[in-house]
């Protein structure tokens, strides 16, 4: 029989090994949850996705009423193809919008559809992509769109770690055709985003979109603070979130004062 001291040493080593196994398993699970949240929230993630997002604005500056935008947003990665030889990310945004009718009541219908094609030029510590965008005048009512074809550029930069996902999406566009009775349009949107990961797929988020009407001088700058959770089922990542936003600076009537942003992002494929 082994001496009692040797038996105690063996038992101690087994307990230590068990504790280390639990610790590293928990750490690996935390890393996996953080990775899932980052993949689902990263606009430059090279995986197909479908997002359903909703902006409800119960309070507008200068006028009574509310607005709502339900966004259906598929994303498809492609490539590398062509002479540039880097991956591309196609994203479409199909809005179903509600706006006050000048004669009373509300109009609800399809808004202007936006498409962009991002060329992923860097996949190092800071991911970076840039590409063309186009917005089609598909609105079913004049109050829901601009009546103009618009084209421009989109650019995205992202820095991801286990603890957080930081970045920005910038879009600029100018009208070049469309209904002659509608005014010329030129706009710039800047979406700085911060995602701060917590255990078990939970995270804190801030993703307000700063919107500037360069043609007419109006703008609004919302700041958001919300939370979400990402979880995996098979090879699919689901990501639900809620983020209230308040415009801390603005110019012009009818721009959002307070908005409730909510959504579900679905990321497909092997991760």
Residue, then its C-alpha position, 0 to 999 in steps of 0.5 A: x500500500x502507498x504511504x498516506x502522504x503519497x496518497x494525499x499528494x495524488x489526491x491533491x494533484x487530482x483536485x488541482x487538475x479538476x479545478x484547472x479543467x473547470x477553469x479552462x473550460x469556463x474560460x473557453x466557453x466565455x471566449x466562445x460566447x464573446x466570439x459569437x457575439x462579435x461575429x454576429x455584431x461585426x458588419x465585416x464578418x464573412x458569413x451570410x446573415x439575415x437581420x430584422x431590425x426596427x427603429x420606433x421613434x415616438x418623439x420628434x423635434x418640432x412636430x407631433x407624431x411618430x415614425x417607424x422603420x422596420x429594416x429587412x437586411x440580408x448580407x451575402x459574402x462573396x469572393x475573392x473575385x475579379x481583379x481586386x482579389x479580396x472578399x466582398x460583402x453585399x448588403x441590402x436594406x429593405x425598409x418598411x416605413x411609417x411616416x405622418x401624412x401631411x393631410x392627417x393620419x399615417x402612411x405605411x409602405x415600402x421605403x427606398x431600398x439601399x444596396x452596398x458592396x464592401x471590398x474587405x481590404x484589410x483583415x488584420x488587427x483592424x479590419x477595413x472595407x470600402x465600396x460603392x452604394x446605391x439607393x433606389x427610389x422604391x418608396x410606395x408613397x412620397x412621404x416614405x422616400x426621396x423619389x431620387x436615385x442616389x449613389x455614393x460610397x460606404x466604408x467600414x472599420x472594425x477592431x475586435x477583441x475578446x472584450x469588445x468590438x469597436x468600429x464605425x460605418x460611414x455612408x455618403x450618397x448624392x442623387x443623380x436621377x429620379x423625379x424632377x419635381x423632388x429636391x436634390x439629395x445629399x446625405x452622410x451617415x456615421x455609425x460609431x458602434x461599441x459592443x462590450x462583451x459580458x459572460x454567457x453571450x450578454x453584451x452592452x451596446x451603443x450604435x446610434x447613427x449620426x445623420x446629416x442632410x448635407x443638402x438642406x443643413x439638418x442633422x441629428x446625433x443620437x447616443x444609445x445605450x442598450x443590451x443584447x445576448x448572442x447564443x448559438x444553435x447548431x452552426x447558427x448564431x442568434x442575437x437579440x438586442x434592445x437599445x434606447x437612443x436619444x438625440x443629444x444634438x440636432x438641427x431641423x424639424x421632424x428629426x428623431x428625438x427619442x428612438x427605441x432600436x430593437x432587432x434580431x440578427x441571424x448569422x448562418x454557416x460554420x463559425 
